[in-house]
Amino acid sequence: MKSEKKGLLVFLFTVALSYSVYGQDIKKDTILVRDLSGPNSVSQQMNKDNTTKGLFYIGSGLDSLDQLKKRFYKKTGFIINADYNSQLMAATEAIGDNVGASGVFRIYGKYNLVGRGTSHEGGLVFKVENRHKYTDLPIREWGLEGVGYAGLMQSVYNNDRWRVGNLYWRQTFAKANIVAYAGFLDVTDWTDIFVLASPWSSFNNLSFATGSSTTGGSYPDGALGLMVSAWLTDNIYVIGGLIDANGSAKEFYKSFDTFFTKFETLKTFEVGFTPNSEMPILQNVHITLWQVDETASAPSGWGLSGSISWELGNKLFPFLRGGWANDGGSFFTASVSTGIGYNVIGSNVFGLGLNWNRPNEGLFGPGLKDQYLSEIFYKIQVAHHVEFSPNLQFMLNPALNPNANFTTIFGARARINI
């Protein structure tokens, strides 16, 4: 039997053993865990799913299902959600097709098995996806090959088909001041945390998300690794992670083999400050350091990113973010972003961002111009389970398009969750 299959069996056996020992614990969730994960994480996504309210009421059926899931979670520690996401983009100037479109179906949830409702709570977190294209190019590749933008106009809408992005054990320690993840992880769940970083509901362009597109290692997800976050004081935290740089969510189990035989990893370390420890991503200042080993597809490298984002008056959310990279296969060697988010009403959010970046010559080739872009989006919470987000991106000097110095991208994104 191959080593990765053996490792998978060991992981599943550990989960099953934990269930047999602790599965009958029916305590309610009462302990406060000051979550240091980003908006992409399963825990943050489920919190948003459970608390948002829409402009329109579409019936009691889904509300009844919500209440049923909450009661089942309180009794068993298990909860599961699902959503379907669609994205359409069209460019005024392109080097290939002017239109790209993709969809993603996701199933995600958690199963708290150990010490539920206490400061040593532990359980399984999972997320399974089917990412697929509607057009010849999925949107992730369409930005590069269709528009000629040296970067990712959308990072998650590819054509991977079935994939496992999360399958890990989450454990709290020390009165829930320390949280550890171990298993198959997504590096964007904890790296360079930022409230508007989610490509599912906020900015599309990766320049406004994790690392401002300067983090190397190609942002592995579904890769074997470990993350630990800790509150050093009521306002200062640290987050450290180590993840297999060769991991792939399409064949996540192979990460057992590559992690232990090659040990080519992406390491991240972040130190941050917030006056609001219960909602730390709303008012946040941090610096993130990363380093990645050389792999078959990319050279080694390291870099820094930083972020200042601050909620003002429960409505306005200005930010200033940037990053620098010394290779490592990063999209950009330098990038700076600024902008605002504005909570218009309820869960409806307007976002405006401006970015300057310098493409990585080691990845895209020499002689490329600096790129300038702006993105505008408006997320409308149509109903409790329905979102719609029109968006615009304006690009000056798309570096891989020799025929145009400017292009406009019109986009629309929709999400339905249950």
Residue pairs with C-beta under 8 A, 6 or more apart in sequence:
2 257
3 256
3 257
3 260
3 261
4 253
4 254
4 255
4 256
4 257
5 253
6 256
7 253
7 256
7 257
7 260
8 253
8 256
11 167
11 183
14 169
15 113
15 124
15 169
18 113
18 114
18 122
19 111
19 113
22 113
22 114
22 115
23 113
25 77
25 113
25 114
25 115
25 116
26 74
26 75
26 76
26 77
26 116
27 115
27 116
27 117
27 118
28 74
28 116
28 117
29 74
29 112
29 116
29 117
29 121
30 117
31 117
31 118
31 119
31 121
31 172
31 176
32 176
32 278
33 121
33 172
33 176
33 179
34 176
34 177
34 231
34 277
34 278
34 280
35 41
35 43
35 44
35 179
35 280
36 179
36 190
36 193
36 229
36 237
36 239
36 280
37 43
37 44
37 189
37 190
37 193
38 44
38 188
38 189
38 190
38 191
38 192
38 193
38 194
38 197
38 198
38 210
38 281
39 45
39 48
39 194
39 195
39 196
39 197
39 198
39 201
39 202
39 281
40 186
40 188
40 189
40 197
40 198
40 199
40 200
41 186
41 189
41 190
42 108
42 109
42 110
42 125
42 126
42 127
42 166
42 189
43 110
43 125
45 81
45 108
45 198
45 200
46 79
46 81
46 108
46 109
46 110
48 201
49 81
49 83
49 417
50 66
50 70
52 346
52 347
52 381
52 384
53 346
53 347
53 381
53 384
54 346
54 347
54 381
54 382
54 383
54 384
54 385
54 386
55 346
55 348
55 380
55 381
55 382
55 383
56 382
56 383
57 383
57 384
58 383
58 384
58 385
58 386
62 384
62 385
62 418
63 384
65 418
66 384
69 79
69 80
69 81
70 79
72 78
72 79
73 79
77 111
77 112
77 113
77 116
77 123
78 109
78 110
78 111
78 112
79 109
79 110
80 107
80 108
80 109
81 107
81 108
81 109
81 417
81 418
82 105
82 106
82 107
82 108
82 417
82 418
83 105
83 106
83 415
83 416
83 417
83 418
84 103
84 104
84 105
84 106
84 415
84 416
84 417
85 103
85 104
85 105
85 106
85 157
85 200
85 413
85 414
85 415
86 101
86 102
86 103
86 413
86 414
86 415
87 101
87 102
87 103
87 139
87 154
87 157
87 204
87 411
87 412
87 413
88 99
88 100
88 101
88 134
88 411
88 412
88 413
89 99
89 100
89 101
89 139
89 142
89 153
89 154
89 409
89 410
89 411
90 98
90 99
90 100
90 409
90 410
90 411
91 98
91 99
91 146
91 147
91 407
91 408
91 409
91 410
92 98
92 407
92 408
92 409
93 147
93 398
93 401
93 403
93 404
93 406
93 407
93 408
94 146
94 147
94 148
94 401
94 407
95 145
95 146
95 147
95 148
95 400
95 401
95 402
95 403
96 137
96 142
96 145
96 146
96 147
97 135
97 136
97 137
97 142
97 146
98 146
99 135
100 135
100 137
100 138
100 139
100 142
100 143
100 146
101 133
101 134
101 135
101 139
102 131
102 132
102 133
102 134
102 135
102 138
102 139
102 140
102 154
102 157
102 158
102 159
103 131
103 132
103 133
103 134
103 157
104 129
104 130
104 131
104 132
104 156
104 157
105 129
105 130
106 127
106 128
106 129
106 130
107 126
107 127
107 128
107 129
108 126
108 127
108 128
108 166
109 125
109 126
110 123
110 124
110 125
110 126
110 170
111 123
111 124
111 126
112 121
112 122
112 123
113 122
113 123
113 124
114 120
114 121
114 122
114 123
114 171
115 121
115 122
116 123
119 172
119 173
119 174
119 175
119 176
120 171
120 172
120 173
121 171
121 172
121 176
122 169
122 170
122 171
122 172
123 169
123 170
124 167
124 168
124 169
124 170
125 166
125 167
125 168
125 169
125 170
125 181
126 164
126 166
126 167
127 164
127 165
127 166
127 167
127 186
128 162
128 163
128 164
128 165
129 160
129 162
129 163
129 164
129 165
129 249
130 161
130 162
130 163
131 138
131 156
131 157
131 158
131 159
131 160
131 161
131 163
132 138
132 159
132 161
133 139
133 157
133 158
133 159
135 142
137 145
137 146
138 157
138 158
138 159
139 153
139 154
139 157
139 158
140 152
140 154
140 155
140 156
140 157
140 158
141 158
141 159
142 153
143 149
143 151
143 152
143 153
143 154
144 150
144 151
144 152
144 400
147 153
147 395
147 398
147 401
147 407
147 409
148 398
148 399
148 400
148 401
148 402
148 404
149 371
149 373
149 395
149 398
149 399
149 400
149 401
150 331
150 359
150 364
150 368
150 371
150 398
150 399
150 400
151 205
151 206
151 207
151 213
151 331
151 332
151 357
151 359
151 371
152 205
152 206
152 213
152 331
153 204
153 205
153 206
153 393
153 409
154 199
154 204
154 205
154 206
155 199
155 206
155 209
155 219
156 199
156 200
160 249
160 250
161 250
162 250
163 222
163 249
163 250
163 252
164 184
164 222
164 249
164 252
165 184
165 186
165 221
165 222
165 249
166 183
166 184
166 185
166 186
166 189
166 221
166 222
167 183
167 184
167 222
167 252
168 181
168 182
168 183
168 184
168 185
169 181
169 182
169 183
170 179
170 180
170 181
171 179
171 180
171 182
172 178
172 179
172 180
173 179
173 180
174 230
177 230
177 231
178 228
178 229
178 230
178 231
179 228
179 229
179 230
180 226
180 227
180 228
180 229
181 189
181 190
181 225
181 226
181 227
181 228
182 225
182 226
182 227
183 224
183 225
184 222
184 223
184 224
184 225
184 247
184 249
184 252
184 255
185 221
185 223
185 224
185 225
185 226
185 227
185 241
185 243
186 220
186 221
186 222
186 249
187 210
187 215
187 217
187 219
187 220
187 221
187 223
187 225
187 241
187 243
187 266
187 268
188 197
188 209
188 210
188 219
188 221
189 227
190 227
190 229
190 239
190 241
190 268
190 270
191 210
191 211
191 215
191 239
191 241
191 268
191 270
191 288
191 290
192 210
192 211
192 212
192 215
192 270
192 286
192 288
192 305
192 307
192 321
192 323
193 239
193 270
193 272
193 280
193 281
193 284
193 286
194 209
194 210
194 281
194 284
194 307
194 309
194 319
194 321
195 202
195 281
195 282
195 284
195 309
195 317
195 341
196 202
196 203
196 208
196 309
196 317
196 319
196 341
196 349
196 351
197 203
197 208
197 209
197 210
198 209
199 206
199 209
200 415
201 349
201 379
201 387
201 389
201 415
202 208
202 341
202 349
202 351
202 377
202 379
203 209
203 351
203 353
203 375
203 377
204 375
204 377
204 391
204 393
204 411
204 413
205 353
205 355
205 373
205 375
205 393
206 213
206 331
207 213
207 332
207 335
207 337
207 353
207 355
207 357
207 373
208 321
208 337
208 339
208 353
208 355
208 375
210 219
211 288
211 290
211 303
211 305
211 323
211 330
212 305
212 321
212 322
212 323
212 332
212 335
212 336
212 337
212 355
212 357
213 323
213 330
213 331
213 332
213 335
213 357
214 303
214 305
214 322
214 323
214 324
214 325
214 330
214 331
214 332
214 333
214 334
214 335
215 268
215 290
215 303
215 305
215 323
215 325
215 328
215 330
216 266
216 290
216 292
216 298
216 301
216 302
216 303
216 325
216 327
216 328
216 329
216 330
217 245
217 266
217 290
217 292
217 298
217 328
217 329
218 245
218 297
218 298
218 329
220 243
220 244
220 245
220 246
220 247
220 248
220 266
221 247
221 249
222 247
222 248
222 249
222 250
222 252
222 255
223 243
223 244
223 245
223 246
223 247
223 248
223 249
223 252
223 255
223 259
224 243
224 244
224 247
224 255
224 256
224 259
225 241
225 242
225 243
225 244
225 247
225 259
225 265
226 241
226 242
226 243
227 239
227 240
227 241
227 242
227 243
228 239
228 240
228 241
229 237
229 238
229 239
229 240
230 237
230 238
230 239
231 237
231 277
232 238
234 277
235 273
235 274
235 275
235 277
236 271
236 272
236 273
237 271
237 272
237 273
237 274
237 280
238 269
238 270
238 271
238 272
239 268
239 269
239 270
239 272
240 267
240 268
240 269
240 270
241 266
241 267
241 268
241 269
242 265
242 266
242 267
242 268
243 265
243 266
244 255
244 258
244 259
244 264
244 265
244 266
245 264
245 265
245 266
245 292
245 293
245 295
245 298
246 255
246 258
246 259
246 262
246 264
246 295
246 296
247 254
247 255
247 258
247 259
248 254
248 255
258 264
259 265
262 295
263 293
264 293
264 294
264 295
265 292
265 293
266 290
266 291
266 292
266 293
267 290
267 291
267 292
268 288
268 289
268 290
269 288
269 289
269 290
270 286
270 287
270 288
270 289
271 286
271 287
272 280
272 284
272 285
272 286
272 287
273 284
273 285
273 286
274 280
274 281
274 282
274 283
274 284
274 285
275 283
276 282
276 283
281 309
282 309
282 311
282 317
283 309
283 310
283 311
284 307
284 308
284 309
284 310
285 307
285 308
286 306
286 307
287 304
287 305
287 306
288 304
288 305
288 306
288 307
289 302
289 303
289 304
290 302
290 303
290 304
290 305
290 328
291 300
291 301
291 302
291 328
292 298
292 300
292 301
292 302
292 328
292 329
293 300
294 300
295 329
297 329
298 328
298 329
299 327
299 328
299 329
299 362
300 327
300 328
301 325
301 326
301 327
301 328
301 329
301 330
302 325
302 326
302 328
303 323
303 324
303 325
303 326
303 328
303 330
304 323
304 324
305 321
305 322
305 323
305 324
306 321
306 322
306 323
307 319
307 320
307 321
308 319
308 320
308 321
309 317
309 318
309 319
309 320
309 321
310 317
310 318
310 319
311 317
312 318
314 343
315 342
315 343
316 340
316 341
316 342
316 343
317 340
317 341
317 342
317 343
318 338
318 339
318 340
319 337
319 338
319 339
319 340
319 341
320 336
320 337
320 338
321 336
321 337
321 338
322 334
322 335
322 336
322 337
323 332
323 334
323 335
324 333
324 334
325 332
325 333
325 334
325 360
326 333
327 333
327 360
327 362
329 360
329 362
329 363
330 360
330 363
331 357
331 359
331 360
331 363
332 357
332 358
332 359
332 360
333 358
333 359
333 360
333 361
334 357
334 358
335 355
335 356
335 357
335 358
336 355
336 356
336 357
337 353
337 354
337 355
338 353
338 354
339 351
339 352
339 353
339 354
340 351
340 352
341 349
341 350
341 351
342 349
342 350
342 351
343 349
344 350
344 378
346 381
347 379
347 381
348 378
348 379
348 380
348 381
349 378
349 379
350 376
350 377
350 378
350 379
351 375
351 376
351 377
351 378
351 379
352 374
352 375
352 376
353 374
353 375
353 376
354 372
354 373
354 374
355 371
355 372
355 373
355 374
355 375
356 370
356 371
356 372
357 370
357 371
357 373
358 370
358 371
359 368
359 370
359 371
359 399
361 367
361 368
364 399
364 400
368 399
368 400
369 397
369 399
370 397
371 395
371 396
371 397
371 398
371 399
372 395
372 396
372 397
373 393
373 394
373 395
373 396
374 393
374 394
375 391
375 392
375 393
375 394
376 391
376 392
377 389
377 390
377 391
377 392
378 389
378 390
378 391
379 387
379 388
379 389
380 387
380 388
380 389
381 387
382 388
385 416
385 417
385 418
386 414
386 415
386 416
387 413
387 414
387 415
387 416
388 412
388 413
388 414
388 415
389 412
389 413
389 414
390 411
390 412
390 413
391 411
391 412
391 413
392 408
392 409
392 410
392 411
393 408
393 409
393 411
394 406
394 407
394 408
394 409
395 406
395 407
395 408
395 409
396 405
396 406
397 405
397 406
398 404
398 407
401 407
